[in-house]
Amino acid sequence: MNWAHVGQMRTDMQCASGTTSLRAWQWVGLDETNQPDTCRKWFAKDGKGGSIPIQDTDLLDPIHNTDLDRFTLAYLTCALWASHDDDGEFLDASCTIDDLSPEALGSAIVDCAAFQADFADLLAKAGTDEQNGHDYWLTRNRHGAGFWDRGYPPIIGRTLSDAAKSDGSVDLYVDDDGQVYGG
């Protein structure tokens, strides 16, 4: 099957390692007459000449957020819980994951997938997927809690903390269109 590039996410996404800038690109399969087929794939370019496949393309559509893995769902739940609007109200009081913009959701999916892939061995020795997703948000945004204060051996806690912090913080905000964006 031949493939044709048909779209991309509109924002750069930082890899969980903090060293690689990712942009998600969508490709559509072409049938034998070079007409678009129903097969679509998303890839995140890794900045080193390679790409990372995003297996479930429905995850890039916020209506399908129930399909998120436990780590990513906990990450996003914590993000809304720990972020506040301009009036100081926490976002989870008025927003849900369904309110995330496609860009914010796509960026979170790629960050979480890359972090889990990069540190699978250490995460398996740490908490549950839910706890790890929660700690990833808290640690990368320096909320004063996270991987480093769970009592893990230093090789686990310190390594995961350093990696999460190297991703930089993400500040969520509600725009005029009512969607939640990250910046």
C-alpha positions as CSV (number, residue, x, y, z in Angstrom):
1,M,0.0,0.0,0.0
2,N,1.2,3.5,-0.8
3,W,0.8,6.3,1.7
4,A,0.0,10.0,1.3
5,H,0.5,12.7,3.9
6,V,-2.8,14.3,4.7
7,G,-2.4,16.4,7.8
8,Q,-0.5,17.1,11.0
9,M,-1.1,18.4,14.5
10,R,-0.8,22.1,14.6
11,T,1.5,22.3,17.5
12,D,4.9,20.9,18.3
13,M,4.9,18.4,21.1
14,Q,7.7,17.8,23.4
15,C,8.8,14.2,24.0
16,A,8.8,13.0,27.5
17,S,12.6,12.8,27.5
18,G,12.6,16.5,27.0
19,T,15.2,16.2,24.3
20,T,13.1,15.6,21.2
21,S,10.6,17.8,19.6
22,L,7.7,15.9,18.2
23,R,5.1,16.8,15.6
24,A,2.3,14.3,14.8
25,W,1.8,13.7,11.1
26,Q,-1.2,11.9,9.6
27,W,-0.9,9.6,6.6
28,V,-3.7,8.0,4.6
29,G,-3.3,4.7,2.8
30,L,-3.9,4.8,-1.0
31,D,-5.5,1.9,-2.8
32,E,-4.2,0.4,-6.0
33,T,-5.7,3.3,-8.0
34,N,-4.1,5.9,-5.7
35,Q,-7.4,6.8,-4.2
36,P,-7.6,7.3,-0.4
37,D,-8.4,4.2,1.5
38,T,-10.0,4.1,5.0
39,C,-6.6,3.2,6.6
40,R,-5.1,6.2,8.4
41,K,-2.0,6.3,10.6
42,W,-0.5,9.0,12.9
43,F,3.2,9.2,13.5
44,A,5.2,11.4,15.7
45,K,8.5,12.4,14.1
46,D,11.3,12.0,16.7
47,G,13.6,14.6,15.3
48,K,16.3,12.1,14.7
49,G,15.1,10.9,11.3
50,G,12.8,8.3,12.8
51,S,9.2,8.2,13.8
52,I,7.0,6.8,16.6
53,P,3.7,5.3,15.5
54,I,0.6,6.4,17.5
55,Q,-1.4,3.2,17.5
56,D,-4.9,4.4,18.3
57,T,-5.8,7.3,16.0
58,D,-9.2,7.7,17.8
59,L,-7.2,9.0,20.8
60,L,-6.5,12.2,18.8
61,D,-10.3,12.9,18.9
62,P,-11.4,14.1,22.3
63,I,-14.8,12.4,22.0
64,H,-13.0,9.1,22.4
65,N,-11.2,9.9,25.6
66,T,-12.6,6.9,27.3
67,D,-10.1,4.9,25.3
68,L,-7.1,6.6,27.0
69,D,-4.7,4.4,28.8
70,R,-4.8,4.6,32.6
71,F,-1.6,6.6,32.8
72,T,-2.7,9.3,30.4
73,L,-6.2,9.5,31.9
74,A,-4.7,10.0,35.3
75,Y,-2.3,12.6,33.9
76,L,-5.1,14.6,32.4
77,T,-7.4,14.2,35.4
78,C,-4.6,15.6,37.6
79,A,-3.9,18.4,35.1
80,L,-7.5,19.6,35.5
81,W,-7.5,19.1,39.2
82,A,-4.2,21.0,39.8
83,S,-4.8,23.9,37.3
84,H,-6.9,26.9,37.8
85,D,-8.5,29.6,35.7
86,D,-8.0,33.4,35.9
87,D,-10.4,33.7,38.8
88,G,-8.4,31.1,40.9
89,E,-11.1,28.3,40.4
90,F,-9.7,24.9,39.7
91,L,-10.4,23.7,36.2
92,D,-11.9,20.4,37.3
93,A,-14.8,22.3,38.8
94,S,-16.0,23.4,35.4
95,C,-14.1,21.4,32.8
96,T,-13.6,17.8,31.9
97,I,-11.3,15.9,29.5
98,D,-13.9,16.5,26.8
99,D,-13.1,20.2,27.0
100,L,-9.5,19.7,26.0
101,S,-8.6,21.1,22.6
102,P,-7.4,18.6,20.1
103,E,-3.9,20.2,20.3
104,A,-3.8,19.9,24.1
105,L,-5.1,16.3,24.1
106,G,-2.7,15.3,21.3
107,S,0.2,16.8,23.0
108,A,-0.6,15.0,26.3
109,I,-1.1,11.7,24.5
110,V,2.3,11.9,22.8
111,D,4.1,13.1,26.0
112,C,2.5,10.4,28.1
113,A,3.2,7.6,25.5
114,A,6.8,8.7,25.1
115,F,7.4,9.0,28.9
116,Q,6.0,5.5,29.4
117,A,8.1,4.1,26.6
118,D,11.3,5.8,27.7
119,F,10.9,4.8,31.3
120,A,8.9,1.6,31.2
121,D,11.3,-0.4,33.5
122,L,11.4,2.2,36.2
123,L,7.6,2.9,36.0
124,A,7.0,-0.8,36.5
125,K,8.9,-0.6,39.8
126,A,7.1,2.6,40.9
127,G,3.4,3.0,41.6
128,T,0.3,2.0,39.6
129,D,-0.3,3.4,36.1
130,E,-2.8,5.9,37.7
131,Q,-0.3,7.0,40.4
132,N,2.5,7.4,37.8
133,G,0.3,9.5,35.5
134,H,-0.7,11.7,38.4
135,D,3.0,12.0,39.5
136,Y,4.1,12.8,36.0
137,W,1.8,15.9,35.8
138,L,2.7,17.0,39.4
139,T,6.5,16.5,38.9
140,R,6.8,18.1,35.5
141,N,4.9,21.1,36.7
142,R,6.8,21.3,40.0
143,H,3.8,21.1,42.3
144,G,5.8,20.1,45.3
145,A,4.8,16.4,45.1
146,G,5.4,13.6,42.7
147,F,7.9,10.8,41.9
148,W,10.6,12.2,44.2
149,D,8.5,12.1,47.4
150,R,7.0,8.6,47.2
151,G,9.9,6.9,49.0
152,Y,11.1,5.1,45.9
153,P,14.8,4.1,45.8
154,P,16.8,7.1,44.4
155,I,17.4,5.4,41.0
156,I,13.7,5.3,40.5
157,G,12.4,8.5,42.2
158,R,15.3,10.8,41.1
159,T,15.5,9.5,37.5
160,L,11.7,9.8,37.0
161,S,11.6,13.2,38.6
162,D,14.5,14.5,36.5
163,A,13.0,13.2,33.3
164,A,9.6,14.7,34.1
165,K,11.0,18.1,35.0
166,S,13.1,18.1,31.8
167,D,9.8,18.1,29.9
168,G,9.1,21.6,31.2
169,S,5.8,22.7,32.6
170,V,2.4,22.9,30.9
171,D,0.0,25.7,31.8
172,L,-3.6,24.9,31.1
173,Y,-6.0,27.8,30.3
174,V,-9.6,28.1,29.0
175,D,-9.7,30.1,25.9
176,D,-12.7,32.2,24.6
177,D,-14.0,29.2,22.7
178,G,-14.4,27.3,26.0
179,Q,-11.7,24.7,25.2
180,V,-8.8,24.0,27.4
181,Y,-5.4,24.6,25.9
182,G,-1.9,24.0,27.1
183,G,0.9,26.5,26.8
